[in-house]
Amino acid sequence: MSEFRKKQTLIGTVISAKMEKTVNVRVIREIPHPIYRKRIKKYKNYLAHIGSVSASEGDIVKITSIKPISKMKRWLVSKVLKQSINIG
């Protein structure tokens, strides 16, 4: 049997890339309201470390869980799925 645990992955949008080697990623999930069953968007922000991948603001990225790097960073940007287009 495999001794390795499958790492958790999330997909989100980079909302801030002003820090060095760190980006702020917003992950949105839709859940139904418990009574009315209307779809509600809930979101959470994660601080993710940038290794060899370069991500800018507006990019859609895939982040994976890693061991804690600092007080708030427990995620790593593993892949840029879609680059943002800057107009102007």
PyMOL Python script that loads the backbone (N, CA, C, O; Angstrom):
from pymol import cmd

cmd.read_pdbstr("""\
ATOM      1  N   MET A   1       0.826  -1.181   0.000  1.00  0.00           N
ATOM      2  CA  MET A   1       0.000   0.000   0.000  1.00  0.00           C
ATOM      3  C   MET A   1       0.873   1.247   0.000  1.00  0.00           C
ATOM      4  O   MET A   1       2.010   1.237   0.472  1.00  0.00           O
ATOM      5  N   SER A   2       0.315   2.308  -0.537  1.00  0.00           N
ATOM      6  CA  SER A   2       1.041   3.569  -0.606  1.00  0.00           C
ATOM      7  C   SER A   2       1.005   4.254   0.755  1.00  0.00           C
ATOM      8  O   SER A   2      -0.035   4.300   1.412  1.00  0.00           O
ATOM      9  N   GLU A   3       2.141   4.780   1.165  1.00  0.00           N
ATOM     10  CA  GLU A   3       2.244   5.450   2.443  1.00  0.00           C
ATOM     11  C   GLU A   3       2.023   6.959   2.321  1.00  0.00           C
ATOM     12  O   GLU A   3       1.953   7.665   3.327  1.00  0.00           O
ATOM     13  N   PHE A   4       1.912   7.455   1.063  1.00  0.00           N
ATOM     14  CA  PHE A   4       1.774   8.887   0.861  1.00  0.00           C
ATOM     15  C   PHE A   4       0.313   9.293   0.865  1.00  0.00           C
ATOM     16  O   PHE A   4      -0.547   8.602   0.320  1.00  0.00           O
ATOM     17  N   ARG A   5       0.054  10.423   1.488  1.00  0.00           N
ATOM     18  CA  ARG A   5      -1.291  10.973   1.549  1.00  0.00           C
ATOM     19  C   ARG A   5      -1.501  11.881   0.344  1.00  0.00           C
ATOM     20  O   ARG A   5      -0.609  12.645  -0.025  1.00  0.00           O
ATOM     21  N   LYS A   6      -2.675  11.801  -0.269  1.00  0.00           N
ATOM     22  CA  LYS A   6      -2.980  12.672  -1.387  1.00  0.00           C
ATOM     23  C   LYS A   6      -3.172  14.088  -0.871  1.00  0.00           C
ATOM     24  O   LYS A   6      -3.948  14.315   0.057  1.00  0.00           O
ATOM     25  N   LYS A   7      -2.462  15.049  -1.476  1.00  0.00           N
ATOM     26  CA  LYS A   7      -2.525  16.424  -1.004  1.00  0.00           C
ATOM     27  C   LYS A   7      -3.798  17.100  -1.481  1.00  0.00           C
ATOM     28  O   LYS A   7      -4.286  16.836  -2.579  1.00  0.00           O
ATOM     29  N   GLN A   8      -4.328  17.976  -0.637  1.00  0.00           N
ATOM     30  CA  GLN A   8      -5.530  18.706  -0.968  1.00  0.00           C
ATOM     31  C   GLN A   8      -5.203  19.780  -2.003  1.00  0.00           C
ATOM     32  O   GLN A   8      -4.192  20.471  -1.884  1.00  0.00           O
ATOM     33  N   THR A   9      -6.056  19.922  -3.017  1.00  0.00           N
ATOM     34  CA  THR A   9      -5.876  20.954  -4.032  1.00  0.00           C
ATOM     35  C   THR A   9      -7.133  21.799  -4.133  1.00  0.00           C
ATOM     36  O   THR A   9      -8.248  21.303  -3.975  1.00  0.00           O
ATOM     37  N   LEU A  10      -6.937  23.081  -4.400  1.00  0.00           N
ATOM     38  CA  LEU A  10      -8.034  24.026  -4.580  1.00  0.00           C
ATOM     39  C   LEU A  10      -7.748  24.884  -5.805  1.00  0.00           C
ATOM     40  O   LEU A  10      -6.591  25.069  -6.185  1.00  0.00           O
ATOM     41  N   ILE A  11      -8.805  25.408  -6.421  1.00  0.00           N
ATOM     42  CA  ILE A  11      -8.661  26.287  -7.578  1.00  0.00           C
ATOM     43  C   ILE A  11      -9.267  27.631  -7.212  1.00  0.00           C
ATOM     44  O   ILE A  11     -10.386  27.700  -6.703  1.00  0.00           O
ATOM     45  N   GLY A  12      -8.509  28.716  -7.477  1.00  0.00           N
ATOM     46  CA  GLY A  12      -8.989  30.045  -7.131  1.00  0.00           C
ATOM     47  C   GLY A  12      -8.361  31.118  -7.986  1.00  0.00           C
ATOM     48  O   GLY A  12      -7.568  30.837  -8.885  1.00  0.00           O
ATOM     49  N   THR A  13      -8.729  32.364  -7.691  1.00  0.00           N
ATOM     50  CA  THR A  13      -8.262  33.524  -8.437  1.00  0.00           C
ATOM     51  C   THR A  13      -7.311  34.338  -7.570  1.00  0.00           C
ATOM     52  O   THR A  13      -7.573  34.555  -6.387  1.00  0.00           O
ATOM     53  N   VAL A  14      -6.200  34.791  -8.165  1.00  0.00           N
ATOM     54  CA  VAL A  14      -5.239  35.618  -7.442  1.00  0.00           C
ATOM     55  C   VAL A  14      -5.838  37.016  -7.316  1.00  0.00           C
ATOM     56  O   VAL A  14      -6.152  37.657  -8.318  1.00  0.00           O
ATOM     57  N   ILE A  15      -5.993  37.484  -6.076  1.00  0.00           N
ATOM     58  CA  ILE A  15      -6.568  38.813  -5.863  1.00  0.00           C
ATOM     59  C   ILE A  15      -5.513  39.836  -5.452  1.00  0.00           C
ATOM     60  O   ILE A  15      -5.756  41.040  -5.527  1.00  0.00           O
ATOM     61  N   SER A  16      -4.341  39.365  -5.018  1.00  0.00           N
ATOM     62  CA  SER A  16      -3.269  40.288  -4.656  1.00  0.00           C
ATOM     63  C   SER A  16      -1.933  39.598  -4.866  1.00  0.00           C
ATOM     64  O   SER A  16      -1.725  38.466  -4.431  1.00  0.00           O
ATOM     65  N   ALA A  17      -1.024  40.306  -5.547  1.00  0.00           N
ATOM     66  CA  ALA A  17       0.319  39.780  -5.775  1.00  0.00           C
ATOM     67  C   ALA A  17       1.354  40.836  -5.409  1.00  0.00           C
ATOM     68  O   ALA A  17       2.388  40.945  -6.069  1.00  0.00           O
ATOM     69  N   LYS A  18       1.087  41.612  -4.366  1.00  0.00           N
ATOM     70  CA  LYS A  18       1.958  42.717  -3.987  1.00  0.00           C
ATOM     71  C   LYS A  18       3.122  42.287  -3.091  1.00  0.00           C
ATOM     72  O   LYS A  18       4.071  43.050  -2.910  1.00  0.00           O
ATOM     73  N   MET A  19       3.063  41.078  -2.530  1.00  0.00           N
ATOM     74  CA  MET A  19       4.111  40.607  -1.630  1.00  0.00           C
ATOM     75  C   MET A  19       5.170  39.826  -2.415  1.00  0.00           C
ATOM     76  O   MET A  19       4.917  39.366  -3.529  1.00  0.00           O
ATOM     77  N   GLU A  20       6.338  39.686  -1.827  1.00  0.00           N
ATOM     78  CA  GLU A  20       7.390  38.890  -2.454  1.00  0.00           C
ATOM     79  C   GLU A  20       7.153  37.417  -2.154  1.00  0.00           C
ATOM     80  O   GLU A  20       6.982  37.035  -0.996  1.00  0.00           O
ATOM     81  N   LYS A  21       7.142  36.591  -3.191  1.00  0.00           N
ATOM     82  CA  LYS A  21       6.995  35.132  -3.088  1.00  0.00           C
ATOM     83  C   LYS A  21       5.686  34.684  -2.448  1.00  0.00           C
ATOM     84  O   LYS A  21       5.575  33.537  -2.014  1.00  0.00           O
ATOM     85  N   THR A  22       4.691  35.571  -2.381  1.00  0.00           N
ATOM     86  CA  THR A  22       3.398  35.229  -1.791  1.00  0.00           C
ATOM     87  C   THR A  22       2.286  35.874  -2.600  1.00  0.00           C
ATOM     88  O   THR A  22       2.404  37.020  -3.034  1.00  0.00           O
ATOM     89  N   VAL A  23       1.203  35.129  -2.801  1.00  0.00           N
ATOM     90  CA  VAL A  23       0.011  35.682  -3.439  1.00  0.00           C
ATOM     91  C   VAL A  23      -1.199  35.375  -2.561  1.00  0.00           C
ATOM     92  O   VAL A  23      -1.194  34.420  -1.784  1.00  0.00           O
ATOM     93  N   ASN A  24      -2.231  36.200  -2.699  1.00  0.00           N
ATOM     94  CA  ASN A  24      -3.480  35.999  -1.987  1.00  0.00           C
ATOM     95  C   ASN A  24      -4.474  35.406  -2.979  1.00  0.00           C
ATOM     96  O   ASN A  24      -4.779  36.031  -3.995  1.00  0.00           O
ATOM     97  N   VAL A  25      -4.985  34.206  -2.698  1.00  0.00           N
ATOM     98  CA  VAL A  25      -5.861  33.483  -3.618  1.00  0.00           C
ATOM     99  C   VAL A  25      -7.247  33.380  -2.999  1.00  0.00           C
ATOM    100  O   VAL A  25      -7.396  32.973  -1.847  1.00  0.00           O
ATOM    101  N   ARG A  26      -8.268  33.756  -3.781  1.00  0.00           N
ATOM    102  CA  ARG A  26      -9.660  33.651  -3.330  1.00  0.00           C
ATOM    103  C   ARG A  26     -10.286  32.407  -3.965  1.00  0.00           C
ATOM    104  O   ARG A  26     -10.319  32.265  -5.187  1.00  0.00           O
ATOM    105  N   VAL A  27     -10.781  31.509  -3.104  1.00  0.00           N
ATOM    106  CA  VAL A  27     -11.440  30.283  -3.553  1.00  0.00           C
ATOM    107  C   VAL A  27     -12.937  30.436  -3.312  1.00  0.00           C
ATOM    108  O   VAL A  27     -13.373  30.689  -2.189  1.00  0.00           O
ATOM    109  N   ILE A  28     -13.718  30.278  -4.380  1.00  0.00           N
ATOM    110  CA  ILE A  28     -15.168  30.441  -4.303  1.00  0.00           C
ATOM    111  C   ILE A  28     -15.828  29.067  -4.404  1.00  0.00           C
ATOM    112  O   ILE A  28     -15.455  28.252  -5.247  1.00  0.00           O
ATOM    113  N   ARG A  29     -16.805  28.819  -3.540  1.00  0.00           N
ATOM    114  CA  ARG A  29     -17.576  27.581  -3.629  1.00  0.00           C
ATOM    115  C   ARG A  29     -19.047  27.926  -3.511  1.00  0.00           C
ATOM    116  O   ARG A  29     -19.430  28.840  -2.780  1.00  0.00           O
ATOM    117  N   GLU A  30     -19.860  27.187  -4.235  1.00  0.00           N
ATOM    118  CA  GLU A  30     -21.304  27.406  -4.215  1.00  0.00           C
ATOM    119  C   GLU A  30     -21.970  26.294  -3.427  1.00  0.00           C
ATOM    120  O   GLU A  30     -21.734  25.112  -3.676  1.00  0.00           O
ATOM    121  N   ILE A  31     -22.811  26.686  -2.467  1.00  0.00           N
ATOM    122  CA  ILE A  31     -23.540  25.702  -1.675  1.00  0.00           C
ATOM    123  C   ILE A  31     -25.021  26.071  -1.710  1.00  0.00           C
ATOM    124  O   ILE A  31     -25.354  27.249  -1.843  1.00  0.00           O
ATOM    125  N   PRO A  32     -25.909  25.097  -1.595  1.00  0.00           N
ATOM    126  CA  PRO A  32     -27.336  25.430  -1.553  1.00  0.00           C
ATOM    127  C   PRO A  32     -27.728  25.925  -0.159  1.00  0.00           C
ATOM    128  O   PRO A  32     -27.215  25.445   0.852  1.00  0.00           O
ATOM    129  N   HIS A  33     -28.640  26.888  -0.126  1.00  0.00           N
ATOM    130  CA  HIS A  33     -29.167  27.378   1.141  1.00  0.00           C
ATOM    131  C   HIS A  33     -29.922  26.230   1.814  1.00  0.00           C
ATOM    132  O   HIS A  33     -30.656  25.506   1.142  1.00  0.00           O
ATOM    133  N   PRO A  34     -29.755  26.048   3.141  1.00  0.00           N
ATOM    134  CA  PRO A  34     -30.360  24.889   3.801  1.00  0.00           C
ATOM    135  C   PRO A  34     -31.881  24.808   3.708  1.00  0.00           C
ATOM    136  O   PRO A  34     -32.441  23.712   3.693  1.00  0.00           O
ATOM    137  N   ILE A  35     -32.551  25.947   3.645  1.00  0.00           N
ATOM    138  CA  ILE A  35     -34.015  25.934   3.594  1.00  0.00           C
ATOM    139  C   ILE A  35     -34.530  26.223   2.183  1.00  0.00           C
ATOM    140  O   ILE A  35     -35.386  25.501   1.671  1.00  0.00           O
ATOM    141  N   TYR A  36     -34.008  27.283   1.556  1.00  0.00           N
ATOM    142  CA  TYR A  36     -34.565  27.744   0.290  1.00  0.00           C
ATOM    143  C   TYR A  36     -33.930  27.093  -0.942  1.00  0.00           C
ATOM    144  O   TYR A  36     -34.465  27.214  -2.044  1.00  0.00           O
ATOM    145  N   ARG A  37     -32.811  26.415  -0.773  1.00  0.00           N
ATOM    146  CA  ARG A  37     -32.109  25.694  -1.843  1.00  0.00           C
ATOM    147  C   ARG A  37     -31.568  26.589  -2.961  1.00  0.00           C
ATOM    148  O   ARG A  37     -31.213  26.093  -4.030  1.00  0.00           O
ATOM    149  N   LYS A  38     -31.502  27.888  -2.727  1.00  0.00           N
ATOM    150  CA  LYS A  38     -30.872  28.773  -3.698  1.00  0.00           C
ATOM    151  C   LYS A  38     -29.363  28.636  -3.555  1.00  0.00           C
ATOM    152  O   LYS A  38     -28.859  28.484  -2.442  1.00  0.00           O
ATOM    153  N   ARG A  39     -28.632  28.689  -4.671  1.00  0.00           N
ATOM    154  CA  ARG A  39     -27.183  28.562  -4.636  1.00  0.00           C
ATOM    155  C   ARG A  39     -26.572  29.850  -4.076  1.00  0.00           C
ATOM    156  O   ARG A  39     -26.866  30.943  -4.560  1.00  0.00           O
ATOM    157  N   ILE A  40     -25.726  29.716  -3.059  1.00  0.00           N
ATOM    158  CA  ILE A  40     -25.074  30.841  -2.409  1.00  0.00           C
ATOM    159  C   ILE A  40     -23.573  30.701  -2.622  1.00  0.00           C
ATOM    160  O   ILE A  40     -23.016  29.614  -2.466  1.00  0.00           O
ATOM    161  N   LYS A  41     -22.916  31.814  -2.983  1.00  0.00           N
ATOM    162  CA  LYS A  41     -21.465  31.799  -3.156  1.00  0.00           C
ATOM    163  C   LYS A  41     -20.804  32.135  -1.824  1.00  0.00           C
ATOM    164  O   LYS A  41     -21.103  33.158  -1.209  1.00  0.00           O
ATOM    165  N   LYS A  42     -19.913  31.272  -1.395  1.00  0.00           N
ATOM    166  CA  LYS A  42     -19.096  31.526  -0.219  1.00  0.00           C
ATOM    167  C   LYS A  42     -17.650  31.521  -0.677  1.00  0.00           C
ATOM    168  O   LYS A  42     -17.273  30.732  -1.544  1.00  0.00           O
ATOM    169  N   TYR A  43     -16.838  32.397  -0.100  1.00  0.00           N
ATOM    170  CA  TYR A  43     -15.446  32.451  -0.518  1.00  0.00           C
ATOM    171  C   TYR A  43     -14.534  32.542   0.692  1.00  0.00           C
ATOM    172  O   TYR A  43     -14.935  32.948   1.783  1.00  0.00           O
ATOM    173  N   LYS A  44     -13.279  32.142   0.451  1.00  0.00           N
ATOM    174  CA  LYS A  44     -12.259  32.187   1.489  1.00  0.00           C
ATOM    175  C   LYS A  44     -10.945  32.563   0.826  1.00  0.00           C
ATOM    176  O   LYS A  44     -10.665  32.146  -0.297  1.00  0.00           O
ATOM    177  N   ASN A  45     -10.138  33.355   1.527  1.00  0.00           N
ATOM    178  CA  ASN A  45      -8.852  33.781   0.998  1.00  0.00           C
ATOM    179  C   ASN A  45      -7.731  32.969   1.628  1.00  0.00           C
ATOM    180  O   ASN A  45      -7.733  32.720   2.833  1.00  0.00           O
ATOM    181  N   TYR A  46      -6.773  32.560   0.801  1.00  0.00           N
ATOM    182  CA  TYR A  46      -5.619  31.792   1.254  1.00  0.00           C
ATOM    183  C   TYR A  46      -4.344  32.507   0.824  1.00  0.00           C
ATOM    184  O   TYR A  46      -4.272  33.037  -0.285  1.00  0.00           O
ATOM    185  N   LEU A  47      -3.335  32.525   1.699  1.00  0.00           N
ATOM    186  CA  LEU A  47      -2.017  32.996   1.316  1.00  0.00           C
ATOM    187  C   LEU A  47      -1.247  31.807   0.783  1.00  0.00           C
ATOM    188  O   LEU A  47      -1.143  30.779   1.452  1.00  0.00           O
ATOM    189  N   ALA A  48      -0.702  31.941  -0.428  1.00  0.00           N
ATOM    190  CA  ALA A  48       0.002  30.829  -1.070  1.00  0.00           C
ATOM    191  C   ALA A  48       1.403  31.262  -1.454  1.00  0.00           C
ATOM    192  O   ALA A  48       1.628  32.402  -1.861  1.00  0.00           O
ATOM    193  N   HIS A  49       2.341  30.338  -1.319  1.00  0.00           N
ATOM    194  CA  HIS A  49       3.739  30.573  -1.660  1.00  0.00           C
ATOM    195  C   HIS A  49       3.936  30.370  -3.154  1.00  0.00           C
ATOM    196  O   HIS A  49       3.366  29.453  -3.745  1.00  0.00           O
ATOM    197  N   ILE A  50       4.746  31.232  -3.762  1.00  0.00           N
ATOM    198  CA  ILE A  50       5.085  31.083  -5.176  1.00  0.00           C
ATOM    199  C   ILE A  50       6.472  30.471  -5.243  1.00  0.00           C
ATOM    200  O   ILE A  50       7.447  31.081  -4.801  1.00  0.00           O
ATOM    201  N   GLY A  51       6.565  29.260  -5.798  1.00  0.00           N
ATOM    202  CA  GLY A  51       7.863  28.604  -5.959  1.00  0.00           C
ATOM    203  C   GLY A  51       8.478  28.992  -7.285  1.00  0.00           C
ATOM    204  O   GLY A  51       9.047  30.075  -7.417  1.00  0.00           O
ATOM    205  N   SER A  52       8.368  28.116  -8.265  1.00  0.00           N
ATOM    206  CA  SER A  52       8.941  28.359  -9.589  1.00  0.00           C
ATOM    207  C   SER A  52       7.917  28.936 -10.558  1.00  0.00           C
ATOM    208  O   SER A  52       8.271  29.317 -11.674  1.00  0.00           O
ATOM    209  N   VAL A  53       6.657  29.007 -10.149  1.00  0.00           N
ATOM    210  CA  VAL A  53       5.579  29.503 -11.004  1.00  0.00           C
ATOM    211  C   VAL A  53       5.425  30.998 -10.778  1.00  0.00           C
ATOM    212  O   VAL A  53       5.520  31.462  -9.642  1.00  0.00           O
ATOM    213  N   SER A  54       5.186  31.764 -11.847  1.00  0.00           N
ATOM    214  CA  SER A  54       4.942  33.197 -11.685  1.00  0.00           C
ATOM    215  C   SER A  54       3.460  33.465 -11.895  1.00  0.00           C
ATOM    216  O   SER A  54       2.911  33.155 -12.952  1.00  0.00           O
ATOM    217  N   ALA A  55       2.819  34.038 -10.894  1.00  0.00           N
ATOM    218  CA  ALA A  55       1.389  34.331 -10.958  1.00  0.00           C
ATOM    219  C   ALA A  55       1.179  35.813 -10.720  1.00  0.00           C
ATOM    220  O   ALA A  55       1.794  36.403  -9.831  1.00  0.00           O
ATOM    221  N   SER A  56       0.312  36.409 -11.516  1.00  0.00           N
ATOM    222  CA  SER A  56       0.006  37.826 -11.353  1.00  0.00           C
ATOM    223  C   SER A  56      -1.466  37.978 -10.981  1.00  0.00           C
ATOM    224  O   SER A  56      -2.214  37.001 -10.943  1.00  0.00           O
ATOM    225  N   GLU A  57      -1.864  39.202 -10.711  1.00  0.00           N
ATOM    226  CA  GLU A  57      -3.221  39.476 -10.247  1.00  0.00           C
ATOM    227  C   GLU A  57      -4.236  39.143 -11.345  1.00  0.00           C
ATOM    228  O   GLU A  57      -4.066  39.540 -12.498  1.00  0.00           O
ATOM    229  N   GLY A  58      -5.289  38.415 -10.976  1.00  0.00           N
ATOM    230  CA  GLY A  58      -6.328  38.040 -11.924  1.00  0.00           C
ATOM    231  C   GLY A  58      -6.166  36.648 -12.513  1.00  0.00           C
ATOM    232  O   GLY A  58      -7.083  36.154 -13.170  1.00  0.00           O
ATOM    233  N   ASP A  59      -5.024  35.998 -12.297  1.00  0.00           N
ATOM    234  CA  ASP A  59      -4.789  34.649 -12.821  1.00  0.00           C
ATOM    235  C   ASP A  59      -5.628  33.625 -12.063  1.00  0.00           C
ATOM    236  O   ASP A  59      -5.905  33.796 -10.876  1.00  0.00           O
ATOM    237  N   ILE A  60      -6.028  32.568 -12.752  1.00  0.00           N
ATOM    238  CA  ILE A  60      -6.696  31.437 -12.112  1.00  0.00           C
ATOM    239  C   ILE A  60      -5.626  30.382 -11.864  1.00  0.00           C
ATOM    240  O   ILE A  60      -4.981  29.919 -12.805  1.00  0.00           O
ATOM    241  N   VAL A  61      -5.431  29.996 -10.592  1.00  0.00           N
ATOM    242  CA  VAL A  61      -4.338  29.112 -10.213  1.00  0.00           C
ATOM    243  C   VAL A  61      -4.853  27.901  -9.444  1.00  0.00           C
ATOM    244  O   VAL A  61      -5.962  27.903  -8.909  1.00  0.00           O
ATOM    245  N   LYS A  62      -4.013  26.867  -9.405  1.00  0.00           N
ATOM    246  CA  LYS A  62      -4.275  25.671  -8.617  1.00  0.00           C
ATOM    247  C   LYS A  62      -3.294  25.684  -7.454  1.00  0.00           C
ATOM    248  O   LYS A  62      -2.086  25.800  -7.663  1.00  0.00           O
ATOM    249  N   ILE A  63      -3.805  25.566  -6.226  1.00  0.00           N
ATOM    250  CA  ILE A  63      -2.929  25.571  -5.055  1.00  0.00           C
ATOM    251  C   ILE A  63      -3.029  24.214  -4.351  1.00  0.00           C
ATOM    252  O   ILE A  63      -4.093  23.595  -4.317  1.00  0.00           O
ATOM    253  N   THR A  64      -1.904  23.766  -3.791  1.00  0.00           N
ATOM    254  CA  THR A  64      -1.866  22.496  -3.070  1.00  0.00           C
ATOM    255  C   THR A  64      -1.389  22.749  -1.647  1.00  0.00           C
ATOM    256  O   THR A  64      -0.644  23.693  -1.387  1.00  0.00           O
ATOM    257  N   SER A  65      -1.827  21.896  -0.735  1.00  0.00           N
ATOM    258  CA  SER A  65      -1.464  22.063   0.671  1.00  0.00           C
ATOM    259  C   SER A  65      -0.035  21.560   0.900  1.00  0.00           C
ATOM    260  O   SER A  65       0.388  20.564   0.315  1.00  0.00           O
ATOM    261  N   ILE A  66       0.695  22.272   1.762  1.00  0.00           N
ATOM    262  CA  ILE A  66       2.064  21.900   2.131  1.00  0.00           C
ATOM    263  C   ILE A  66       2.214  22.104   3.630  1.00  0.00           C
ATOM    264  O   ILE A  66       1.290  22.565   4.300  1.00  0.00           O
ATOM    265  N   LYS A  67       3.378  21.760   4.147  1.00  0.00           N
ATOM    266  CA  LYS A  67       3.622  22.001   5.563  1.00  0.00           C
ATOM    267  C   LYS A  67       3.724  23.510   5.796  1.00  0.00           C
ATOM    268  O   LYS A  67       4.081  24.243   4.874  1.00  0.00           O
ATOM    269  N   PRO A  68       3.424  23.986   6.987  1.00  0.00           N
ATOM    270  CA  PRO A  68       3.401  25.431   7.241  1.00  0.00           C
ATOM    271  C   PRO A  68       4.752  26.095   6.991  1.00  0.00           C
ATOM    272  O   PRO A  68       5.784  25.634   7.477  1.00  0.00           O
ATOM    273  N   ILE A  69       4.727  27.193   6.218  1.00  0.00           N
ATOM    274  CA  ILE A  69       5.936  27.977   5.949  1.00  0.00           C
ATOM    275  C   ILE A  69       6.032  29.130   6.947  1.00  0.00           C
ATOM    276  O   ILE A  69       7.116  29.447   7.437  1.00  0.00           O
ATOM    277  N   SER A  70       4.894  29.751   7.242  1.00  0.00           N
ATOM    278  CA  SER A  70       4.847  30.843   8.210  1.00  0.00           C
ATOM    279  C   SER A  70       3.521  30.759   8.959  1.00  0.00           C
ATOM    280  O   SER A  70       2.835  29.739   8.907  1.00  0.00           O
ATOM    281  N   LYS A  71       3.168  31.828   9.650  1.00  0.00           N
ATOM    282  CA  LYS A  71       1.947  31.814  10.459  1.00  0.00           C
ATOM    283  C   LYS A  71       0.702  31.587   9.609  1.00  0.00           C
ATOM    284  O   LYS A  71      -0.210  30.882  10.041  1.00  0.00           O
ATOM    285  N   MET A  72       0.643  32.160   8.427  1.00  0.00           N
ATOM    286  CA  MET A  72      -0.555  32.083   7.601  1.00  0.00           C
ATOM    287  C   MET A  72      -0.385  31.261   6.314  1.00  0.00           C
ATOM    288  O   MET A  72      -1.383  30.892   5.695  1.00  0.00           O
ATOM    289  N   LYS A  73       0.847  30.969   5.902  1.00  0.00           N
ATOM    290  CA  LYS A  73       1.067  30.294   4.613  1.00  0.00           C
ATOM    291  C   LYS A  73       1.146  28.780   4.796  1.00  0.00           C
ATOM    292  O   LYS A  73       2.059  28.263   5.441  1.00  0.00           O
ATOM    293  N   ARG A  74       0.158  28.075   4.206  1.00  0.00           N
ATOM    294  CA  ARG A  74       0.136  26.612   4.210  1.00  0.00           C
ATOM    295  C   ARG A  74      -0.191  26.064   2.837  1.00  0.00           C
ATOM    296  O   ARG A  74      -0.551  24.894   2.709  1.00  0.00           O
ATOM    297  N   TRP A  75      -0.072  26.901   1.793  1.00  0.00           N
ATOM    298  CA  TRP A  75      -0.437  26.521   0.436  1.00  0.00           C
ATOM    299  C   TRP A  75       0.672  26.910  -0.528  1.00  0.00           C
ATOM    300  O   TRP A  75       1.431  27.842  -0.265  1.00  0.00           O
ATOM    301  N   LEU A  76       0.766  26.194  -1.645  1.00  0.00           N
ATOM    302  CA  LEU A  76       1.769  26.431  -2.685  1.00  0.00           C
ATOM    303  C   LEU A  76       1.063  26.519  -4.027  1.00  0.00           C
ATOM    304  O   LEU A  76       0.223  25.680  -4.351  1.00  0.00           O
ATOM    305  N   VAL A  77       1.411  27.548  -4.817  1.00  0.00           N
ATOM    306  CA  VAL A  77       0.855  27.660  -6.169  1.00  0.00           C
ATOM    307  C   VAL A  77       1.549  26.616  -7.027  1.00  0.00           C
ATOM    308  O   VAL A  77       2.747  26.719  -7.288  1.00  0.00           O
ATOM    309  N   SER A  78       0.791  25.602  -7.471  1.00  0.00           N
ATOM    310  CA  SER A  78       1.398  24.519  -8.241  1.00  0.00           C
ATOM    311  C   SER A  78       1.298  24.736  -9.738  1.00  0.00           C
ATOM    312  O   SER A  78       2.162  24.286 -10.490  1.00  0.00           O
ATOM    313  N   LYS A  79       0.233  25.435 -10.187  1.00  0.00           N
ATOM    314  CA  LYS A  79       0.051  25.606 -11.621  1.00  0.00           C
ATOM    315  C   LYS A  79      -0.820  26.824 -11.889  1.00  0.00           C
ATOM    316  O   LYS A  79      -1.764  27.103 -11.149  1.00  0.00           O
ATOM    317  N   VAL A  80      -0.488  27.555 -12.971  1.00  0.00           N
ATOM    318  CA  VAL A  80      -1.346  28.635 -13.435  1.00  0.00           C
ATOM    319  C   VAL A  80      -2.236  28.055 -14.519  1.00  0.00           C
ATOM    320  O   VAL A  80      -1.752  27.652 -15.577  1.00  0.00           O
ATOM    321  N   LEU A  81      -3.547  28.011 -14.259  1.00  0.00           N
ATOM    322  CA  LEU A  81      -4.476  27.410 -15.211  1.00  0.00           C
ATOM    323  C   LEU A  81      -4.864  28.379 -16.315  1.00  0.00           C
ATOM    324  O   LEU A  81      -5.005  27.977 -17.470  1.00  0.00           O
ATOM    325  N   LYS A  82      -5.040  29.658 -15.973  1.00  0.00           N
ATOM    326  CA  LYS A  82      -5.428  30.648 -16.974  1.00  0.00           C
ATOM    327  C   LYS A  82      -4.799  31.984 -16.610  1.00  0.00           C
ATOM    328  O   LYS A  82      -4.935  32.454 -15.481  1.00  0.00           O
ATOM    329  N   GLN A  83      -4.103  32.601 -17.578  1.00  0.00           N
ATOM    330  CA  GLN A  83      -3.465  33.893 -17.341  1.00  0.00           C
ATOM    331  C   GLN A  83      -4.475  35.007 -17.527  1.00  0.00           C
ATOM    332  O   GLN A  83      -5.384  34.894 -18.349  1.00  0.00           O
ATOM    333  N   SER A  84      -4.321  36.076 -16.773  1.00  0.00           N
ATOM    334  CA  SER A  84      -5.196  37.233 -16.924  1.00  0.00           C
ATOM    335  C   SER A  84      -4.715  38.082 -18.090  1.00  0.00           C
ATOM    336  O   SER A  84      -3.537  38.068 -18.445  1.00  0.00           O
ATOM    337  N   ILE A  85      -5.640  38.816 -18.675  1.00  0.00           N
ATOM    338  CA  ILE A  85      -5.316  39.693 -19.789  1.00  0.00           C
ATOM    339  C   ILE A  85      -5.404  41.130 -19.300  1.00  0.00           C
ATOM    340  O   ILE A  85      -6.456  41.573 -18.841  1.00  0.00           O
ATOM    341  N   ASN A  86      -4.291  41.859 -19.400  1.00  0.00           N
ATOM    342  CA  ASN A  86      -4.269  43.253 -18.979  1.00  0.00           C
ATOM    343  C   ASN A  86      -4.539  44.137 -20.176  1.00  0.00           C
ATOM    344  O   ASN A  86      -3.768  44.131 -21.136  1.00  0.00           O
ATOM    345  N   ILE A  87      -5.624  44.898 -20.136  1.00  0.00           N
ATOM    346  CA  ILE A  87      -5.983  45.793 -21.221  1.00  0.00           C
ATOM    347  C   ILE A  87      -5.612  47.209 -20.804  1.00  0.00           C
ATOM    348  O   ILE A  87      -6.052  47.694 -19.762  1.00  0.00           O
ATOM    349  N   GLY A  88      -4.811  47.857 -21.609  1.00  0.00           N
ATOM    350  CA  GLY A  88      -4.455  49.249 -21.346  1.00  0.00           C
ATOM    351  C   GLY A  88      -3.115  49.462 -20.788  1.00  0.00           C
ATOM    352  O   GLY A  88      -2.726  50.602 -20.534  1.00  0.00           O
TER     353      GLY A  88
END
""", "prot")
cmd.dss("prot")
cmd.show_as("cartoon", "prot")
cmd.util.cbc("prot")
cmd.orient("prot")
